[in-house]
Every structure is written in C-alpha cells, then in structure tokens.
Amino acid sequence: MENRNRQVLLKRRPTGAPTPADFEITDAPLPDPGEGEVLVRGIYLSLDPYMRGRISGVRSYAKPVEVGAVMEGRVVGEVARSRDPGFREGDYVLGGYGWQLYSAVPGQGLVKLDPREAPLAAALGVLGMPGLTAYVGLSEIGQPQRGETVVVSAASGAVGAVVGQLAKREGARVVGIAGGADKCRYVETELGFDACIDHHAHELGTAIDLACPKGIDVYWENVGGAVQQAVFPRLNDFGRMVMCGMVAEYNDVEPRPGPNLMSAVRRRLKIQGFIVSDRWQRFAEYRAMAAPLLKSGELKYREDIVDGLERAPEAFIGLLQGRNFGKLVVKLGDDPTRR
Ligand code: NDP
C-alpha cells in the first residue's frame, strides 16, 4: 500500500468545454478510517457525462462539486483496512469515493462485489448505473413493441449499447447513431443492431430515412444537438422520446434552440425525461435480469479503459467530445482478479 493519497480536485468551474487547467492533481495524506469506516484502495473509477453538470455550479437535480473539492465519481475498490465488522481486508466494494486513489468511507452504503459473478469494472457500466438507466428508461418510457423502430443515439456507449440490445430482445427494429465507422461497425456486428448511422459521415436526415423506412416509434435521446434536430421530425404518431441526456450540449454556454414542439401535438408524442437515481429500487431486478445475460454472452459491452488517475481529466474532456469508445473507466491501481 502507498503511504500517500493522490486526488483530482476541481480547481475552477469551466466555461464551455473543460480544460486540464480546470482540474488539479494533488497528493494528500493517506486517510485514516474511523470507527465503522473502511479504507478503500481504488481500482476502477467511472467517468460519466453527468459529471459535467456537477462542475458547472448550475442548480440541478444533485449538489454540485465545490471548487477545491475532490471530483465526485463511482469507484470499484478493494478494502485495504476495515474498522467495520461487515467488511474484511480484500473485499471488493463499489461506492462513490471520487477521483482519488484511497478513501476512508463508512461501511454503510458500500456495495460488496463478487468477482466470480462478473468482472469488477462491469459494476460501473453494463451491470451498474448506465445499465440500470437503459432498463428503466426503456421499460417505463420507451416501451418498444415488436416490429416498432427504435433509434438510439450514442449507440456504442455505456447506456446506448444496453438500450439497443434490450430493445432487440423485445422484437423491435433497432437503429443506432454513433460517431465514426469503427463505432458503427461494432454496433452492427457485435451488438447486433439492425443498422447504425455514422453522424460524422452522413447527411443525417437522408440516412435516417433510409435506415428507418417506417419512421421512428421510439427515440432514445443521449446526445441532443444536430442528431436530435434530424430525428425529431421523423417520429411516428404516438412516438415516444426517452429524454436520457444531451451530452453534445453539456459544454454549451447558451442553451440551443430546441425542435418545434408543435409536432408533438400533431403526432401525439410522449416526451419524458428521467433520472436513474429515482429508480435505484429497481437495481436488484435489473441485475437479476442482466447478470445471466452477461454471463451467457447474450448481453455485450465494451470498455474504454484509461490507465492512471492523472489521465482522468483528459479522458473526461474527451468523453464530452465523443472520443471514448465504450464505457469510460480509469484504472486507478492493480486489479488482483485480473492477474
Ligand atoms: P457514452 O459512453 O455514450 O459516452 C458519451 C458518448 O456521447 C460519446 O462516446 C459520443 O458518442 C457521444 N458524444 C459525446 N460528445 C458528443 C458531441 N459533442 N456530439 C455528439 N455526440 C457526442 O456515455 P453514457 O452512456 O454514460 O451516457 C449517455 C447519455 O446518457 C449521456 O447523455 C448521459 O448524460 C445520459 N445519462 C443519463 C442518465 C439519466 O439518469 N437520465 C444516467 C446515465 C447517463 P458518439 O461518438 O457515438 O456520438
């Protein structure tokens, strides 16, 4: 075990796209667990688009990260010392320890992980918050029916990949939208979507018309921007638009003009936003459904693993520009289950 901790702090609130200068990498004393706490050594840190909202200081559904504080984020780690009788040294746990190598946290609220069930990092993606997001939004809002057409943006990403695969299991025709030929190839050949449109290469409207000859019944919105502008007028009567996120707009300084909503009246659309944290109670149900599919290889996923805490700011900046390919994870330290 190291005898120092290393952390990434929010140095200042970014305006527009974050830059490395908005973050500070610093050393700190190794935290000492108090009664009922455990010292966790981080192994994998999850980087997620929602973090852009947390550093903007704008009122939202969750408290912002304060300037000078450790960046927040979910981490899978190993218990290095325990002062909680419920945990032993060597246990693997999931919790919100932030962008740092070590953390002393109350045992209460930690989730124990069994590496025999799934690779540890899966708890941050396909079997974690992004997977649950896909499950909740699809089952409660999108509700795809057999033969309907579902369009998913950021289709190769953590949420989009699960959305498309679950919609396929419901018998829908599933069309992905992703950035670049490699991502599209992966979405079609590995994830099994019926088609995938490269939003960098194609005139989007025409490409959507070709890929969705019967229009669109469900649009899973992950990105906003030009993709949303192209998809919205192509929604069918009684179409559903699952408002999951609009990552292409998270760095905007001014809000963009939205689509003309009169079409929602004419087409009797249902447009509904949701936040996965309102549905944690469905987590066990999601895991019970998804874990066996993962084990049997029916549910596929891809991780983009970046090595070293120091690279977290740069990787996060890239996530907001589509540079990741799959669930973005930072490897903080040795994963003993992968030796
Ligand atoms: P991803 O793994 O999908 O990574 C983000 C992807 O978004 C990129 O790979 C890129 O895909 C696309 N993207 C990023 N920047 C841009 C840009 N400037 N223009 C166009 N596309 C861009 O992330 P997640 O799966 O974790 O998240 C997907 C969405 O889901 C986000 O909007 C996120 O905020 C939202 N979310 C919402 C939750 C909720 O509770 N409502 C919970 C979790 C996530 P490509 O290159 O293919 O375009």
Residues whose N, C-alpha, C, O or C-beta is under 5 A from the ligand:
A	BS01	NDP	D48 P49 Y50 P130 T133 A154 A155 G157 A158 V159 G160 I177 A178 G179 N222 V223 M243 C244 G245 M246 V247 A248 F274 I275 V276 S277 L319 L320 Q321 G322 N324 G326 K327
